[in-house]
Amino acid sequence: MAMPFVGKLRVRLVVLTLLALLPLGVIALGQAVRSADLNRERIEQSLMDATSIAAVDQSAKINQAIGAGQGLATVVSSMDIDACRTAMAQLLENNPSYAFAGFIRIDGLLECSSSGDFVMDFSNFPSWSVAVERADTFVEVNTDGAVSGKSVMIVNVPVQKAGELMGFVSLSMPQTIVTDAASSLDDNGLALVAVATSGNAFSMTEESIDAEQLLPQGMSFEDLNDRKGSIFYANDFSGDRRAFSVTETVADSFFIVGSWPRSVVFGNDQWKQSLTPVLFAFLMWVASMSVASFGLDRLVLRHLADLRSAMRQFALGERNSDGLTLNNAPNEFKDAERAFNRMALLITEAEAARLTDLHDKEVLLREVHHRVKNNLQMIASIMNLQARAARTDDVRDVLASLQRRVRGLAMLHRSLYTQPETSQVDARDLVSTVISDTSAILPDQELKIETDLHSALLYPDQAVPLSMWVTEALTNAVKYVGRTSDGTAKISVNMHHDGAGEVALEIVNTLGTPLVASGNTIESTGLGAKLMLAFCRQLDGQVETEETDEQYVHVLRFRVQGFDPEAADGVSDDSGTPPNVAA
């Protein structure tokens, strides 16, 4: 289905401008995507840096604890229980950051510790068998310290003598020490979690938080260990989407997992920064469209509207304007203005000349009809004078009949030059005039001609035979009219359009006691009937008659025709018979 608005100039300008600025929009969108990627990479790098800083700080503390443990490991195997306990107590006194220090023998028994005579058996702990099997320094996290009952980070250093494993020096640091050290790194939801080989973990940024809730779902220690040095996105155990980074502190035994909420990486304001280039391109397009639309309206559309209005007014016939004037129009529209004004001037002058010619022709045509009417009336007057001078009634009757026919033609030409339309005549007026002229020969003053006439415009080639036919038919009606048994005597003339698109002219006269004396010889030669038949043929019509005891009906039916020059060229033949009249 056609859409009219697509063809509008303004719509096409919008489409072309959009296509012209499309590369800029694509570039802006690419820049926005690139800006978003760079911003994300920057934030991810910040997360990695924060995790690395925390790992460096924790590595220092753990390495310090490993150094202290190694110092004790060199002497603890040769000490008795009391000396060992004293050494452990002095270590905690000199280093408040440690929560516990002790020596666990290879059989898992703890007798030497900073807690004095405290004794505990670790042989049943699952992690102990793993530690003995590894026989190497390792770090673990215990959220419920066996001795202190608190969340601690434990550094275990092996004690060997003559190449044989004797046990482990174990140093514990409380979670608060680590949390306080990492508190300065807590920014925009940063969470640091210390994870040991055993799978235990605690939060380095806030002690009250359950560390396991901040770790990625479905990842074991080995999975996290494989992701060291990278950034990845996953859901934590509470279902929140977070960005994670993993940094190793002590190989294969302990690492730190840092994470930020995804909203920080893809922050609330980041989309605004990313959309700035796109918004800039859109604003450029809006500005371009505004300028182009304003320019189009001022330079083109308003002038087209003025030109269209002038053309419409000129087409509607308005010729009184001073011409088209386009204010501040470009040269191209000035050329169109001059061409339109020149065209309007030429057409106006041609119309004025044509109207003058038509007026002259109309005056001449009216004058011709007027002179023909005068000449026919002059002939009728001469016939009237001749009839008065005639010595016999037969001659007077013939001259009177001819006079009526000549007056019928004269009345037709009078109608043509007295009516506004000189090329057509209204059959109603023509028949009314013939009736008025015929009323002068009515045999009885009480006899009236009743009429019911409808309008029908005819060209002269039909108006002439119709006028003559009516003259002959009315003459016959006057000749044969009579009084009916109830004393009625009348003539009716009706003309109307029937349903078949034809004009029906009906003349009805009553029959009975004749109103015209039987000795009257008017139209006794039969010429009237021949003339009526000839005039009917000229009209290309049909005649219908009906006679009863009390009336005689004569109906002429014909169809209104256009102007036919050949039919209008009617002249008498050598025999004196009118055109198309049968001999």
Disulfide bonds with the S-S distance in Angstrom:
Cys84-Cys112 1.57
